[in-house]
């Protein structure tokens, strides 16, 4: 799956649950290890947290893509998170694109 910086941040902060079963937390950890930002990448793209809680990066990196090979069980888990948010009517405009990508990958 090809992920933009915004996609990765939306998975990390908007899609993955903060708590769950042991299996869910193991899958969360596996996914985070694949999509998290290294200190080198953070510096390269100018990724920073603002005082208002927003996250910014250098606009010239908006289209930078990280290609991730998610395992089938990780895709299923991500789809379950999208379904959960959909049922709760919690899919924002910020999350819509990554939710659609995840559903299309299934």
Secondary structure, DSSP 4 states (H G I P E B T S, - for coil): -EE-HHHHHHIIIIIS-SS--HHHHHHHHHHHHHHPPPHHHHHHHT-EE-TTS-EE--GGGTT--EE----HHHHHHHHHHHHHHHHTT---HHHHHHHHHHHHH-
